[in-house]
Structures are given as C-alpha cells and as structure tokens.
C-alpha cells in the first residue's frame, strides 16, 4: 500500500495561495516594524512568497504561516547585513555596529533553519496516521476530540499519536519542543 500525500497538489496550491493572502498584510506590518520602510517590507514579503513556493510540494499547507514568517525574518536579516556592509566605513569596527536587537544573528538564523529542516524531516518521516494526527493538531488547530471523530479513533489514541510525534520531533531536533 503506497502512502498518499497529505493534500492533493491542486488543493495544496489553493491552500497555499489562501494562506499567503490571509497572512500578507500582517506579515507586511511585521516586516515594516523591522525595516522601517513600507517599500522594503513589500519587497521582502514578495520575496518570501517566491521562496515559499519552493516548499509547496514538501510542506503541509498548515505549516506555511510559520515557514513564511521564518523566511521573512531571514530576509530582513540578510537585508540588514547588506545595508550594514554598504554603510560601514573602513575605520568602523564590527563590534561598534548596532544591529536591531530583535533580529536573529547569522549563527542563530542558520541554526533555526537547520532545526526547521530537521523538524520537517521528522514530521515527514512519521507513520502516516501519526503524521496526519500531528499536523491536524499542531498546524490546523483541530482539537483532540475533532481529530478522534475524523479518524474514528478514541481521544486517548489521538493523545498517544501526538505523544509519539512529539517524542520523534524532540529526538530529531533537540531539547526544544516543536
């Protein structure tokens, strides 16, 4: 028996576009607070959308919001580094530069990206039912009773599947909870 994808490709694209539309304005405000520029915010959000398209077939649409924000944060950090390099005078030391405090450092951004990739791989590697239950709970926001009803299983079984998924994610990603 072959495993079927969580969501059909055309449905995934519709959910992807819907998710982006729903979060676009909030994301622009989020990025604008970090860049101080409406134009930069719009450019970064557009670039984040284009980069997110790469994941349309590999990530459950319920995870698009978190991934979209992570991509945008990374793009803001990249833009800040580019601006810093352009405006740094040769006699200014790196230690004297003031970077916005709410931006992740380059190392932290790389670590976060690696952790996200590990987490997504861990989720994709779960048994089908366990993965579906986890995605419905954590990314779609369904309650345990709703999931139990959808799959015709007990709430206790949903709890066991979630516990199993969390244990696998912790093992793959590390100490922090997914």
VMD Tcl script that builds the backbone (N, CA, C; Angstrom):
set m [mol new atoms 534]
animate dup $m
set s [atomselect $m all]
$s set {name element resname resid chain x y z} {
  {N N UNK 1 A 0.844 -1.177 0.000}
  {CA C UNK 1 A 0.000 0.000 0.000}
  {C C UNK 1 A 0.892 1.243 0.000}
  {N N UNK 2 A 0.694 2.155 -0.920}
  {CA C UNK 2 A 1.518 3.356 -1.012}
  {C C UNK 2 A 0.885 4.472 -0.190}
  {N N UNK 3 A 1.749 5.302 0.380}
  {CA C UNK 3 A 1.276 6.420 1.182}
  {C C UNK 3 A 0.835 7.534 0.251}
  {N N UNK 4 A -0.352 8.061 0.496}
  {CA C UNK 4 A -0.824 9.171 -0.322}
  {C C UNK 4 A -0.407 10.481 0.324}
  {N N UNK 5 A -0.201 11.534 -0.468}
  {CA C UNK 5 A 0.204 12.810 0.105}
  {C C UNK 5 A -0.880 13.347 1.024}
  {N N UNK 6 A -0.479 14.199 1.971}
  {CA C UNK 6 A -1.449 14.765 2.905}
  {C C UNK 6 A -2.544 15.525 2.177}
  {N N UNK 7 A -2.188 16.274 1.146}
  {CA C UNK 7 A -3.130 17.107 0.430}
  {C C UNK 7 A -2.809 17.015 -1.060}
  {N N UNK 8 A -3.852 16.934 -1.887}
  {CA C UNK 8 A -3.645 16.881 -3.334}
  {C C UNK 8 A -2.932 18.150 -3.786}
  {N N UNK 9 A -2.163 18.041 -4.893}
  {CA C UNK 9 A -1.324 19.146 -5.357}
  {C C UNK 9 A -2.141 20.410 -5.655}
  {N N UNK 10 A -3.257 20.283 -6.378}
  {CA C UNK 10 A -4.051 21.469 -6.697}
  {C C UNK 10 A -4.686 22.057 -5.444}
  {N N UNK 11 A -5.076 21.213 -4.506}
  {CA C UNK 11 A -5.622 21.684 -3.241}
  {C C UNK 11 A -4.534 22.366 -2.431}
  {N N UNK 12 A -3.332 21.810 -2.449}
  {CA C UNK 12 A -2.213 22.413 -1.720}
  {C C UNK 12 A -1.942 23.817 -2.256}
  {N N UNK 13 A -1.973 23.983 -3.576}
  {CA C UNK 13 A -1.714 25.299 -4.171}
  {C C UNK 13 A -2.798 26.293 -3.766}
  {N N UNK 14 A -4.059 25.843 -3.768}
  {CA C UNK 14 A -5.146 26.744 -3.360}
  {C C UNK 14 A -4.984 27.139 -1.903}
  {N N UNK 15 A -4.662 26.155 -1.045}
  {CA C UNK 15 A -4.478 26.445 0.378}
  {C C UNK 15 A -3.250 27.331 0.575}
  {N N UNK 16 A -2.234 27.112 -0.224}
  {CA C UNK 16 A -1.022 27.920 -0.171}
  {C C UNK 16 A -1.361 29.377 -0.490}
  {N N UNK 17 A -2.059 29.596 -1.610}
  {CA C UNK 17 A -2.426 30.955 -2.007}
  {C C UNK 17 A -3.338 31.605 -0.973}
  {N N UNK 18 A -4.275 30.827 -0.447}
  {CA C UNK 18 A -5.181 31.343 0.578}
  {C C UNK 18 A -4.418 31.720 1.835}
  {N N UNK 19 A -3.517 30.847 2.267}
  {CA C UNK 19 A -2.717 31.125 3.468}
  {C C UNK 19 A -1.890 32.388 3.272}
  {N N UNK 20 A -1.274 32.528 2.102}
  {CA C UNK 20 A -0.470 33.722 1.853}
  {C C UNK 20 A -1.352 34.968 1.869}
  {N N UNK 21 A -2.501 34.903 1.217}
  {CA C UNK 21 A -3.406 36.055 1.189}
  {C C UNK 21 A -3.858 36.441 2.591}
  {N N UNK 22 A -4.166 35.441 3.402}
  {CA C UNK 22 A -4.620 35.700 4.766}
  {C C UNK 22 A -3.544 36.374 5.623}
  {N N UNK 23 A -2.292 36.022 5.397}
  {CA C UNK 23 A -1.216 36.490 6.262}
  {C C UNK 23 A -0.403 37.634 5.667}
  {N N UNK 24 A -0.675 38.009 4.442}
  {CA C UNK 24 A 0.154 39.000 3.736}
  {C C UNK 24 A 0.211 40.344 4.459}
  {N N UNK 25 A -0.928 40.920 4.788}
  {CA C UNK 25 A -0.940 42.250 5.413}
  {C C UNK 25 A -0.270 42.232 6.785}
  {N N UNK 26 A -0.552 41.204 7.578}
  {CA C UNK 26 A 0.086 41.103 8.902}
  {C C UNK 26 A 1.589 40.934 8.747}
  {N N UNK 27 A 1.994 40.174 7.751}
  {CA C UNK 27 A 3.419 39.970 7.520}
  {C C UNK 27 A 4.090 41.273 7.064}
  {N N UNK 28 A 3.422 42.040 6.231}
  {CA C UNK 28 A 3.971 43.333 5.808}
  {C C UNK 28 A 4.157 44.244 7.021}
  {N N UNK 29 A 3.157 44.290 7.916}
  {CA C UNK 29 A 3.296 45.114 9.131}
  {C C UNK 29 A 4.469 44.620 9.989}
  {N N UNK 30 A 4.563 43.303 10.128}
  {CA C UNK 30 A 5.634 42.676 10.903}
  {C C UNK 30 A 7.003 43.069 10.341}
  {N N UNK 31 A 7.162 42.963 9.040}
  {CA C UNK 31 A 8.441 43.280 8.401}
  {C C UNK 31 A 8.694 44.789 8.428}
  {N N UNK 32 A 7.654 45.594 8.230}
  {CA C UNK 32 A 7.810 47.051 8.240}
  {C C UNK 32 A 8.338 47.547 9.588}
  {N N UNK 33 A 7.869 46.914 10.687}
  {CA C UNK 33 A 8.374 47.299 12.015}
  {C C UNK 33 A 9.874 47.028 12.133}
  {N N UNK 34 A 10.360 46.050 11.410}
  {CA C UNK 34 A 11.775 45.684 11.499}
  {C C UNK 34 A 12.645 46.470 10.511}
  {N N UNK 35 A 12.064 46.869 9.389}
  {CA C UNK 35 A 12.857 47.575 8.378}
  {C C UNK 35 A 12.645 49.081 8.414}
  {N N UNK 36 A 11.480 49.517 8.891}
  {CA C UNK 36 A 11.166 50.936 8.903}
  {C C UNK 36 A 10.744 51.470 7.545}
  {N N UNK 37 A 10.516 50.597 6.583}
  {CA C UNK 37 A 10.185 51.038 5.227}
  {C C UNK 37 A 9.061 50.188 4.645}
  {N N UNK 38 A 8.041 50.866 4.181}
  {CA C UNK 38 A 6.913 50.180 3.539}
  {C C UNK 38 A 7.368 49.476 2.261}
  {N N UNK 39 A 8.202 50.159 1.461}
  {CA C UNK 39 A 8.679 49.565 0.208}
  {C C UNK 39 A 9.539 48.334 0.461}
  {N N UNK 40 A 10.460 48.445 1.428}
  {CA C UNK 40 A 11.294 47.282 1.758}
  {C C UNK 40 A 10.436 46.131 2.264}
  {N N UNK 41 A 9.451 46.452 3.082}
  {CA C UNK 41 A 8.572 45.409 3.627}
  {C C UNK 41 A 7.835 44.692 2.499}
  {N N UNK 42 A 7.292 45.451 1.553}
  {CA C UNK 42 A 6.573 44.838 0.428}
  {C C UNK 42 A 7.506 43.965 -0.408}
  {N N UNK 43 A 8.727 44.452 -0.646}
  {CA C UNK 43 A 9.707 43.658 -1.411}
  {C C UNK 43 A 10.066 42.370 -0.690}
  {N N UNK 44 A 10.299 42.461 0.609}
  {CA C UNK 44 A 10.683 41.285 1.386}
  {C C UNK 44 A 9.544 40.272 1.428}
  {N N UNK 45 A 8.324 40.738 1.609}
  {CA C UNK 45 A 7.175 39.818 1.645}
  {C C UNK 45 A 7.006 39.134 0.294}
  {N N UNK 46 A 7.189 39.863 -0.789}
  {CA C UNK 46 A 7.089 39.251 -2.116}
  {C C UNK 46 A 8.180 38.192 -2.306}
  {N N UNK 47 A 9.394 38.521 -1.888}
  {CA C UNK 47 A 10.489 37.555 -1.992}
  {C C UNK 47 A 10.218 36.333 -1.111}
  {N N UNK 48 A 9.650 36.556 0.065}
  {CA C UNK 48 A 9.317 35.437 0.959}
  {C C UNK 48 A 8.288 34.521 0.293}
  {N N UNK 49 A 7.304 35.117 -0.376}
  {CA C UNK 49 A 6.302 34.322 -1.089}
  {C C UNK 49 A 6.968 33.470 -2.171}
  {N N UNK 50 A 7.861 34.072 -2.940}
  {CA C UNK 50 A 8.535 33.332 -4.012}
  {C C UNK 50 A 9.390 32.196 -3.447}
  {N N UNK 51 A 10.055 32.453 -2.344}
  {CA C UNK 51 A 10.869 31.398 -1.733}
  {C C UNK 51 A 9.994 30.299 -1.132}
  {N N UNK 52 A 8.855 30.678 -0.601}
  {CA C UNK 52 A 7.942 29.692 -0.016}
  {C C UNK 52 A 7.383 28.760 -1.079}
  {N N UNK 53 A 7.273 29.257 -2.314}
  {CA C UNK 53 A 6.785 28.411 -3.405}
  {C C UNK 53 A 7.628 27.153 -3.575}
  {N N UNK 54 A 8.900 27.233 -3.213}
  {CA C UNK 54 A 9.776 26.063 -3.326}
  {C C UNK 54 A 9.305 24.910 -2.445}
  {N N UNK 55 A 8.578 25.233 -1.397}
  {CA C UNK 55 A 8.179 24.219 -0.414}
  {C C UNK 55 A 6.757 23.704 -0.627}
  {N N UNK 56 A 6.061 24.169 -1.636}
  {CA C UNK 56 A 4.645 23.853 -1.791}
  {C C UNK 56 A 4.360 22.356 -1.822}
  {N N UNK 57 A 5.246 21.572 -2.412}
  {CA C UNK 57 A 5.013 20.132 -2.503}
  {C C UNK 57 A 5.618 19.366 -1.337}
  {N N UNK 58 A 6.432 20.038 -0.519}
  {CA C UNK 58 A 7.146 19.325 0.541}
  {C C UNK 58 A 6.644 19.639 1.934}
  {N N UNK 59 A 5.831 20.647 2.089}
  {CA C UNK 59 A 5.378 21.073 3.408}
  {C C UNK 59 A 3.855 21.095 3.419}
  {N N UNK 60 A 3.294 20.629 4.513}
  {CA C UNK 60 A 1.852 20.694 4.672}
  {C C UNK 60 A 1.428 22.165 4.673}
  {N N UNK 61 A 0.351 22.502 3.968}
  {CA C UNK 61 A -0.078 23.900 3.915}
  {C C UNK 61 A -0.334 24.523 5.289}
  {N N UNK 62 A -0.621 23.718 6.278}
  {CA C UNK 62 A -0.809 24.253 7.620}
  {C C UNK 62 A 0.461 24.838 8.208}
  {N N UNK 63 A 1.594 24.458 7.664}
  {CA C UNK 63 A 2.882 24.951 8.166}
  {C C UNK 63 A 3.352 26.182 7.398}
  {N N UNK 64 A 2.609 26.613 6.398}
  {CA C UNK 64 A 3.050 27.722 5.559}
  {C C UNK 64 A 3.237 29.019 6.342}
  {N N UNK 65 A 2.352 29.321 7.282}
  {CA C UNK 65 A 2.465 30.589 8.009}
  {C C UNK 65 A 3.792 30.662 8.755}
  {N N UNK 66 A 4.107 29.636 9.517}
  {CA C UNK 66 A 5.351 29.640 10.289}
  {C C UNK 66 A 6.560 29.721 9.365}
  {N N UNK 67 A 6.523 28.967 8.287}
  {CA C UNK 67 A 7.631 28.973 7.347}
  {C C UNK 67 A 7.747 30.328 6.654}
  {N N UNK 68 A 6.620 30.923 6.303}
  {CA C UNK 68 A 6.606 32.240 5.664}
  {C C UNK 68 A 7.245 33.284 6.576}
  {N N UNK 69 A 6.903 33.281 7.849}
  {CA C UNK 69 A 7.483 34.229 8.791}
  {C C UNK 69 A 8.980 33.970 8.977}
  {N N UNK 70 A 9.384 32.712 9.041}
  {CA C UNK 70 A 10.810 32.390 9.198}
  {C C UNK 70 A 11.596 32.892 7.994}
  {N N UNK 71 A 11.050 32.677 6.792}
  {CA C UNK 71 A 11.719 33.148 5.581}
  {C C UNK 71 A 11.829 34.675 5.605}
  {N N UNK 72 A 10.748 35.357 5.988}
  {CA C UNK 72 A 10.753 36.823 6.035}
  {C C UNK 72 A 11.780 37.330 7.046}
  {N N UNK 73 A 11.857 36.698 8.210}
  {CA C UNK 73 A 12.837 37.108 9.219}
  {C C UNK 73 A 14.255 36.948 8.672}
  {N N UNK 74 A 14.495 35.839 7.995}
  {CA C UNK 74 A 15.820 35.632 7.403}
  {C C UNK 74 A 16.123 36.685 6.336}
  {N N UNK 75 A 15.131 37.036 5.539}
  {CA C UNK 75 A 15.340 38.059 4.506}
  {C C UNK 75 A 15.606 39.426 5.127}
  {N N UNK 76 A 14.909 39.749 6.222}
  {CA C UNK 76 A 15.167 41.015 6.916}
  {C C UNK 76 A 16.606 41.031 7.424}
  {N N UNK 77 A 17.047 39.925 7.991}
  {CA C UNK 77 A 18.424 39.844 8.495}
  {C C UNK 77 A 19.424 40.000 7.355}
  {N N UNK 78 A 19.143 39.355 6.221}
  {CA C UNK 78 A 20.031 39.478 5.060}
  {C C UNK 78 A 20.094 40.932 4.595}
  {N N UNK 79 A 18.949 41.583 4.539}
  {CA C UNK 79 A 18.921 42.985 4.093}
  {C C UNK 79 A 19.685 43.872 5.066}
  {N N UNK 80 A 19.538 43.616 6.359}
  {CA C UNK 80 A 20.259 44.410 7.362}
  {C C UNK 80 A 21.767 44.231 7.202}
  {N N UNK 81 A 22.189 43.007 6.932}
  {CA C UNK 81 A 23.627 42.767 6.734}
  {C C UNK 81 A 24.118 43.489 5.481}
  {N N UNK 82 A 23.333 43.446 4.406}
  {CA C UNK 82 A 23.728 44.127 3.174}
  {C C UNK 82 A 23.852 45.634 3.403}
  {N N UNK 83 A 22.864 46.202 4.082}
  {CA C UNK 83 A 22.906 47.638 4.367}
  {C C UNK 83 A 24.085 47.972 5.266}
  {N N UNK 84 A 24.342 47.132 6.227}
  {CA C UNK 84 A 25.463 47.350 7.143}
  {C C UNK 84 A 26.787 47.355 6.378}
  {N N UNK 85 A 26.936 46.414 5.459}
  {CA C UNK 85 A 28.167 46.340 4.665}
  {C C UNK 85 A 28.327 47.572 3.783}
  {N N UNK 86 A 27.236 48.033 3.200}
  {CA C UNK 86 A 27.308 49.191 2.312}
  {C C UNK 86 A 27.638 50.482 3.056}
  {N N UNK 87 A 27.137 50.587 4.298}
  {CA C UNK 87 A 27.277 51.840 5.037}
  {C C UNK 87 A 28.418 51.824 6.047}
  {N N UNK 88 A 29.147 50.752 6.118}
  {CA C UNK 88 A 30.252 50.666 7.059}
  {C C UNK 88 A 31.472 51.363 6.478}
  {N N UNK 89 A 32.010 52.300 7.235}
  {CA C UNK 89 A 33.231 52.992 6.840}
  {C C UNK 89 A 34.393 52.114 7.271}
  {N N UNK 90 A 35.488 52.156 6.538}
  {CA C UNK 90 A 36.601 51.260 6.787}
  {C C UNK 90 A 37.155 51.350 8.213}
  {N N UNK 91 A 37.064 52.507 8.880}
  {CA C UNK 91 A 37.611 52.618 10.228}
  {C C UNK 91 A 36.629 52.174 11.313}
  {N N UNK 92 A 35.423 51.822 10.953}
  {CA C UNK 92 A 34.431 51.350 11.918}
  {C C UNK 92 A 34.616 49.855 12.128}
  {N N UNK 93 A 34.770 49.469 13.383}
  {CA C UNK 93 A 34.947 48.039 13.652}
  {C C UNK 93 A 33.583 47.354 13.710}
  {N N UNK 94 A 33.613 46.084 13.483}
  {CA C UNK 94 A 32.387 45.289 13.510}
  {C C UNK 94 A 31.724 45.356 14.885}
  {N N UNK 95 A 32.515 45.419 15.944}
  {CA C UNK 95 A 31.975 45.455 17.299}
  {C C UNK 95 A 31.203 46.739 17.576}
  {N N UNK 96 A 31.475 47.803 16.823}
  {CA C UNK 96 A 30.803 49.077 17.034}
  {C C UNK 96 A 29.464 49.174 16.310}
  {N N UNK 97 A 29.192 48.239 15.426}
  {CA C UNK 97 A 27.939 48.284 14.679}
  {C C UNK 97 A 26.769 47.948 15.580}
  {N N UNK 98 A 25.673 48.695 15.412}
  {CA C UNK 98 A 24.468 48.407 16.169}
  {C C UNK 98 A 23.484 47.715 15.246}
  {N N UNK 99 A 23.174 46.489 15.578}
  {CA C UNK 99 A 22.189 45.735 14.812}
  {C C UNK 99 A 20.890 45.720 15.601}
  {N N UNK 100 A 19.753 45.710 14.907}
  {CA C UNK 100 A 18.485 45.641 15.630}
  {C C UNK 100 A 18.467 44.413 16.542}
  {N N UNK 101 A 18.046 44.608 17.771}
  {CA C UNK 101 A 18.129 43.543 18.763}
  {C C UNK 101 A 17.151 42.403 18.526}
  {N N UNK 102 A 16.080 42.648 17.775}
  {CA C UNK 102 A 15.112 41.565 17.592}
  {C C UNK 102 A 15.407 40.712 16.362}
  {N N UNK 103 A 16.496 40.961 15.684}
  {CA C UNK 103 A 16.877 40.121 14.548}
  {C C UNK 103 A 17.807 39.017 15.017}
  {N N UNK 104 A 17.592 37.856 14.490}
  {CA C UNK 104 A 18.464 36.738 14.848}
  {C C UNK 104 A 19.843 36.962 14.236}
  {N N UNK 105 A 20.868 36.552 14.959}
  {CA C UNK 105 A 22.209 36.637 14.413}
  {C C UNK 105 A 22.329 35.650 13.264}
  {N N UNK 106 A 23.393 35.794 12.490}
  {CA C UNK 106 A 23.603 34.879 11.374}
  {C C UNK 106 A 23.674 33.443 11.872}
  {N N UNK 107 A 24.417 33.221 12.952}
  {CA C UNK 107 A 24.519 31.869 13.505}
  {C C UNK 107 A 23.159 31.355 13.953}
  {N N UNK 108 A 22.414 32.210 14.633}
  {CA C UNK 108 A 21.097 31.785 15.114}
  {C C UNK 108 A 20.175 31.496 13.935}
  {N N UNK 109 A 20.242 32.322 12.906}
  {CA C UNK 109 A 19.419 32.083 11.720}
  {C C UNK 109 A 19.748 30.757 11.059}
  {N N UNK 110 A 21.033 30.452 10.964}
  {CA C UNK 110 A 21.436 29.171 10.391}
  {C C UNK 110 A 20.983 28.006 11.263}
  {N N UNK 111 A 21.140 28.162 12.575}
  {CA C UNK 111 A 20.692 27.117 13.495}
  {C C UNK 111 A 19.184 26.916 13.394}
  {N N UNK 112 A 18.444 28.030 13.329}
  {CA C UNK 112 A 16.990 27.927 13.209}
  {C C UNK 112 A 16.591 27.225 11.915}
  {N N UNK 113 A 17.271 27.562 10.828}
  {CA C UNK 113 A 16.959 26.931 9.541}
  {C C UNK 113 A 17.240 25.428 9.608}
  {N N UNK 114 A 18.376 25.062 10.204}
  {CA C UNK 114 A 18.709 23.643 10.343}
  {C C UNK 114 A 17.676 22.918 11.204}
  {N N UNK 115 A 17.268 23.566 12.298}
  {CA C UNK 115 A 16.267 22.956 13.189}
  {C C UNK 115 A 14.934 22.790 12.458}
  {N N UNK 116 A 14.557 23.795 11.669}
  {CA C UNK 116 A 13.302 23.693 10.921}
  {C C UNK 116 A 13.375 22.554 9.914}
  {N N UNK 117 A 14.499 22.431 9.223}
  {CA C UNK 117 A 14.653 21.341 8.265}
  {C C UNK 117 A 14.612 19.985 8.963}
  {N N UNK 118 A 15.250 19.885 10.137}
  {CA C UNK 118 A 15.207 18.643 10.906}
  {C C UNK 118 A 13.780 18.337 11.355}
  {N N UNK 119 A 13.073 19.366 11.809}
  {CA C UNK 119 A 11.704 19.184 12.263}
  {C C UNK 119 A 10.805 18.725 11.120}
  {N N UNK 120 A 10.925 19.371 9.970}
  {CA C UNK 120 A 10.088 18.996 8.830}
  {C C UNK 120 A 10.403 17.573 8.376}
  {N N UNK 121 A 11.690 17.194 8.396}
  {CA C UNK 121 A 12.073 15.825 8.036}
  {C C UNK 121 A 11.502 14.834 9.041}
  {N N UNK 122 A 11.537 15.199 10.318}
  {CA C UNK 122 A 10.989 14.318 11.354}
  {C C UNK 122 A 9.484 14.128 11.142}
  {N N UNK 123 A 8.787 15.210 10.831}
  {CA C UNK 123 A 7.337 15.123 10.605}
  {C C UNK 123 A 7.045 14.284 9.364}
  {N N UNK 124 A 7.797 14.519 8.284}
  {CA C UNK 124 A 7.588 13.727 7.067}
  {C C UNK 124 A 7.887 12.249 7.298}
  {N N UNK 125 A 8.794 11.931 8.227}
  {CA C UNK 125 A 9.185 10.560 8.487}
  {C C UNK 125 A 8.258 9.807 9.425}
  {N N UNK 126 A 7.284 10.504 9.996}
  {CA C UNK 126 A 6.347 9.830 10.895}
  {C C UNK 126 A 5.460 8.867 10.110}
  {N N UNK 127 A 4.963 7.824 10.773}
  {CA C UNK 127 A 3.968 6.967 10.112}
  {C C UNK 127 A 2.772 7.830 9.693}
  {N N UNK 128 A 2.111 7.444 8.629}
  {CA C UNK 128 A 1.071 8.277 8.020}
  {C C UNK 128 A 0.013 8.754 9.013}
  {N N UNK 129 A -0.570 7.861 9.768}
  {CA C UNK 129 A -1.638 8.248 10.693}
  {C C UNK 129 A -1.097 9.191 11.764}
  {N N UNK 130 A 0.069 8.872 12.298}
  {CA C UNK 130 A 0.689 9.702 13.324}
  {C C UNK 130 A 0.965 11.105 12.771}
  {N N UNK 131 A 1.492 11.164 11.562}
  {CA C UNK 131 A 1.790 12.458 10.923}
  {C C UNK 131 A 0.513 13.258 10.702}
  {N N UNK 132 A -0.521 12.599 10.190}
  {CA C UNK 132 A -1.775 13.296 9.919}
  {C C UNK 132 A -2.385 13.856 11.200}
  {N N UNK 133 A -2.381 13.056 12.258}
  {CA C UNK 133 A -2.935 13.490 13.540}
  {C C UNK 133 A -2.127 14.680 14.071}
  {N N UNK 134 A -0.808 14.593 13.996}
  {CA C UNK 134 A 0.060 15.671 14.471}
  {C C UNK 134 A -0.178 16.957 13.680}
  {N N UNK 135 A -0.232 16.853 12.370}
  {CA C UNK 135 A -0.436 18.031 11.522}
  {C C UNK 135 A -1.800 18.663 11.802}
  {N N UNK 136 A -2.828 17.838 11.931}
  {CA C UNK 136 A -4.155 18.383 12.224}
  {C C UNK 136 A -4.168 19.117 13.560}
  {N N UNK 137 A -3.457 18.588 14.528}
  {CA C UNK 137 A -3.421 19.210 15.848}
  {C C UNK 137 A -2.568 20.468 15.864}
  {N N UNK 138 A -1.323 20.344 15.433}
  {CA C UNK 138 A -0.370 21.435 15.598}
  {C C UNK 138 A -0.445 22.508 14.519}
  {N N UNK 139 A -0.780 22.127 13.291}
  {CA C UNK 139 A -0.790 23.108 12.204}
  {C C UNK 139 A -2.191 23.553 11.805}
  {N N UNK 140 A -3.162 22.664 11.932}
  {CA C UNK 140 A -4.530 23.007 11.552}
  {C C UNK 140 A -5.345 23.488 12.744}
  {N N UNK 141 A -4.859 23.205 13.965}
  {CA C UNK 141 A -5.537 23.687 15.163}
  {C C UNK 141 A -6.759 22.885 15.577}
  {N N UNK 142 A -6.912 21.674 15.069}
  {CA C UNK 142 A -8.049 20.860 15.467}
  {C C UNK 142 A -7.836 20.332 16.880}
  {N N UNK 143 A -8.931 20.195 17.609}
  {CA C UNK 143 A -8.856 19.651 18.971}
  {C C UNK 143 A -8.732 18.137 18.895}
  {N N UNK 144 A -8.320 17.539 19.996}
  {CA C UNK 144 A -8.191 16.083 20.037}
  {C C UNK 144 A -9.522 15.394 19.743}
  {N N UNK 145 A -10.643 15.868 20.333}
  {CA C UNK 145 A -11.931 15.226 20.005}
  {C C UNK 145 A -12.298 15.355 18.517}
  {N N UNK 146 A -11.978 16.484 17.906}
  {CA C UNK 146 A -12.268 16.654 16.479}
  {C C UNK 146 A -11.454 15.675 15.648}
  {N N UNK 147 A -10.195 15.503 16.006}
  {CA C UNK 147 A -9.329 14.567 15.272}
  {C C UNK 147 A -9.820 13.146 15.479}
  {N N UNK 148 A -10.180 12.819 16.726}
  {CA C UNK 148 A -10.677 11.475 17.029}
  {C C UNK 148 A -11.924 11.161 16.207}
  {N N UNK 149 A -12.810 12.126 16.108}
  {CA C UNK 149 A -14.036 11.925 15.326}
  {C C UNK 149 A -13.712 11.754 13.842}
  {N N UNK 150 A -12.799 12.558 13.329}
  {CA C UNK 150 A -12.434 12.490 11.914}
  {C C UNK 150 A -11.863 11.118 11.543}
  {N N UNK 151 A -11.035 10.542 12.434}
  {CA C UNK 151 A -10.394 9.266 12.136}
  {C C UNK 151 A -11.104 8.062 12.736}
  {N N UNK 152 A -12.159 8.307 13.501}
  {CA C UNK 152 A -12.889 7.198 14.103}
  {C C UNK 152 A -12.064 6.467 15.148}
  {N N UNK 153 A -11.276 7.232 15.908}
  {CA C UNK 153 A -10.443 6.647 16.961}
  {C C UNK 153 A -10.766 7.360 18.263}
  {N N UNK 154 A -10.252 6.848 19.355}
  {CA C UNK 154 A -10.508 7.466 20.652}
  {C C UNK 154 A -9.602 8.677 20.858}
  {N N UNK 155 A -10.029 9.550 21.765}
  {CA C UNK 155 A -9.216 10.711 22.116}
  {C C UNK 155 A -7.897 10.231 22.714}
  {N N UNK 156 A -7.942 9.146 23.472}
  {CA C UNK 156 A -6.722 8.580 24.065}
  {C C UNK 156 A -5.723 8.175 22.968}
  {N N UNK 157 A -6.232 7.603 21.875}
  {CA C UNK 157 A -5.356 7.214 20.765}
  {C C UNK 157 A -4.755 8.463 20.095}
  {N N UNK 158 A -5.538 9.529 19.995}
  {CA C UNK 158 A -5.011 10.787 19.455}
  {C C UNK 158 A -3.874 11.272 20.354}
  {N N UNK 159 A -4.076 11.229 21.668}
  {CA C UNK 159 A -3.046 11.649 22.616}
  {C C UNK 159 A -1.776 10.816 22.436}
  {N N UNK 160 A -1.943 9.514 22.250}
  {CA C UNK 160 A -0.776 8.647 22.056}
  {C C UNK 160 A -0.041 8.998 20.767}
  {N N UNK 161 A -0.787 9.265 19.693}
  {CA C UNK 161 A -0.161 9.623 18.420}
  {C C UNK 161 A 0.597 10.951 18.537}
  {N N UNK 162 A 0.004 11.916 19.221}
  {CA C UNK 162 A 0.657 13.219 19.419}
  {C C UNK 162 A 1.922 13.035 20.260}
  {N N UNK 163 A 1.823 12.247 21.327}
  {CA C UNK 163 A 2.992 11.991 22.181}
  {C C UNK 163 A 4.115 11.335 21.383}
  {N N UNK 164 A 3.744 10.378 20.552}
  {CA C UNK 164 A 4.739 9.698 19.720}
  {C C UNK 164 A 5.404 10.699 18.765}
  {N N UNK 165 A 4.594 11.537 18.121}
  {CA C UNK 165 A 5.125 12.526 17.178}
  {C C UNK 165 A 6.050 13.515 17.893}
  {N N UNK 166 A 5.638 13.978 19.070}
  {CA C UNK 166 A 6.469 14.925 19.819}
  {C C UNK 166 A 7.792 14.292 20.233}
  {N N UNK 167 A 7.742 13.039 20.638}
  {CA C UNK 167 A 8.970 12.346 21.035}
  {C C UNK 167 A 9.933 12.234 19.853}
  {N N UNK 168 A 9.403 11.887 18.692}
  {CA C UNK 168 A 10.243 11.785 17.493}
  {C C UNK 168 A 10.834 13.156 17.151}
  {N N UNK 169 A 10.008 14.193 17.215}
  {CA C UNK 169 A 10.488 15.542 16.895}
  {C C UNK 169 A 11.565 15.984 17.880}
  {N N UNK 170 A 11.348 15.727 19.179}
  {CA C UNK 170 A 12.363 16.091 20.174}
  {C C UNK 170 A 13.668 15.348 19.937}
  {N N UNK 171 A 13.558 14.059 19.607}
  {CA C UNK 171 A 14.757 13.262 19.345}
  {C C UNK 171 A 15.534 13.806 18.158}
  {N N UNK 172 A 14.810 14.209 17.109}
  {CA C UNK 172 A 15.472 14.677 15.881}
  {C C UNK 172 A 15.991 16.100 15.993}
  {N N UNK 173 A 15.235 16.960 16.703}
  {CA C UNK 173 A 15.563 18.381 16.712}
  {C C UNK 173 A 16.361 18.781 17.953}
  {N N UNK 174 A 16.090 18.192 19.081}
  {CA C UNK 174 A 16.819 18.550 20.292}
  {C C UNK 174 A 15.890 18.826 21.441}
  {N N UNK 175 A 16.360 19.653 22.365}
  {CA C UNK 175 A 15.663 19.874 23.613}
  {C C UNK 175 A 14.378 20.667 23.490}
  {N N UNK 176 A 14.309 21.632 22.583}
  {CA C UNK 176 A 13.116 22.485 22.471}
  {C C UNK 176 A 11.957 21.706 21.886}
  {N N UNK 177 A 10.754 22.046 22.337}
  {CA C UNK 177 A 9.545 21.405 21.814}
  {C C UNK 177 A 9.244 21.968 20.448}
  {N N UNK 178 A 8.655 21.146 19.547}
  {CA C UNK 178 A 8.323 21.640 18.210}
  {C C UNK 178 A 7.180 22.624 18.251}
}
mol reanalyze $m
mol bondsrecalc $m
mol representation Tube
mol addrep $m
